[in-house]
Amino acid sequence: MDSGIGLLAAAAAVRRLRPDVGLVLSSDPDGLPWGPRTPDDVASRALAVARAAAAHAPDALVVACNTASVHALPALRAELEPRIPVIGTVPAIKPAAAGGGPVAIWATPATTGSAYQQRLIAEFASGVDVTEVPCPGLADAVQYADDRRIDAAIAAAAALTPPGVTTVVLGCTHYELVEERIRAALRPVTGRDVTLHGSADAVAAQALRRIGADARPDAGTASDTWPAPGTASGAVPAPGAGLTVLLSGRPSELPPAALTYPEGRLLGAGAPVA
C-alpha cells in the first residue's frame, strides 16, 4: 500500500524474488498527496487503503510509503496484527551511513528536517557528514510520469547536493522509480556515479521473511538490473501469480503512468488480474 505508485518498487522487488506470489496493490489517488496532510489525516487515509487490501486476506501488508510509515504504523498494526503482519518502510540511512559518507538524503519537504528523520540520522549516522535535500514536486511528478517536471525537480535537488557526496538515500518510495535519472543528474555535480540507497529490496525481503517464504532459487535477486525501457520484464510472473489493483478501494487496472516505469511493466507482464 502507498498513497500512489511509489509502491511499485517494493511490489516489483517481491515479484522478482517470488514470481509465483499474488499481489494486491492498494493506493489512494483520490487522496493524493498525503505529504501535506495532518498526521491524523494520513493515518485515516492509510487505514482506509489498508482495509481495502486486507479485504483480500493477504499474508502480509507492506506499507510502501515513508509518510504512512511515520504516521500510521501504530494504528495499522493495532488493527491488523497478528492476523496480518505489517511491514513498514524506513529510509535506508543506516546502510548509507555505513560507508562513511558524505551522505545526502533526498526526501519530500515535509520529511526533510522532520523530527523523525533527525532521529534516524542521530541513531544511524552519528559522526557522518549528512545533508538533507528537499525535493519539492518530485514525488508528484513521478506519480503522473511527467518527464519535464521530473527532470526539473531532479535538477533542482541535484543543485542542492554537495559535490563531495558519495551516497544518496532515496527517502521517498516514488524516487526509486527514477533512480537512474537521479544518478545521471548527480554525475556532473559529484564527478562520479554515486551510490543510491532505496528501501524496496530490504522491505521485500523482510515481507517474505515475515511470512516464512524464501526467494525462489530461479528468481534472481531483487536488485538485478531492470529490463531496458520498452521491455516488460526479466522475471516473468509464474502461472497463477495474480495481480489485484485497488485505487481508493475501487478494483482497477494499473494506471497508465505506472506502465511507463520498468517496475510497472514487470508487475503487469503476463499476470492474470485477480
Salt bridges, closest charged atoms under 4 A:
ASP2 OD2 - HIS174 ND1 3.98
ASP20 OD2 - ARG18 NH2 2.76
ASP28 OD2 - ARG45 NE 2.85
ASP30 OD2 - ARG250 NH1 2.83
ASP41 OD2 - ARG37 NH1 2.60
GLU79 OE2 - ARG51 NE 2.73
GLU81 OE2 - ARG77 NE 3.99
GLU81 OE2 - ARG210 NH2 3.43
ASP140 OD2 - ARG149 NH2 2.70
ASP146 OD2 - ARG149 NH1 3.91
ASP147 OD1 - ARG181 NH1 3.11
ASP151 OD1 - ARG181 NH2 2.86
GLU180 OE2 - ARG183 NH1 2.54
ASP193 OD1 - ARG187 NE 2.42
ASP218 OD2 - ARG216 NH2 2.90
ASP224 OD2 - ARG16 NH2 3.80
